[in-house]
Amino acid sequence: MDRLQFFSPVRISRGPGQPVEDIDGVREAMAFLRKWPRGRRGPVYQCALNCCAAALTGEMSAEEARKAFTGFARITRLLEDDVALPMDSENKGNVYVLRR
């Protein structure tokens, strides 16, 4: 396994009906971040970018960079996570479906 490969991919979704993109490693995360609109590059973006750059130079592990990139994806509401969600309020806590 490449040292810059993530243990598990970060799943990105740009919205309902849009295809899910798997970001598999530091290089892909860095490429994604470089395409991010300049006007939306805040401190969470900068942190993710810095962590990916540090992983590329060996100053940080790929998994540490993955955590920062995942945080960026979560904050920007791009993270596609298969979280178990209640189906309805009547069965709350009993029946769950995986969101896709």
Sequence and secondary structure as in RCSB ss.txt:
>XXXX:A:sequence
MDRLQFFSPVRISRGPGQPVEDIDGVREAMAFLRKWPRGRRGPVYQCALNCCAAALTGEMSAEEARKAFTGFARI
TRLLEDDVALPMDSENKGNVYVLRR
>XXXX:A:secstr
  TTEEEEEEEEE STTS EEEEEEHHHHHHHHHTS GGG  HHHHHHHHHHHHHHTTSS HHHHHHHHHHHHHH
TT B    EEES STTTTT EEE  
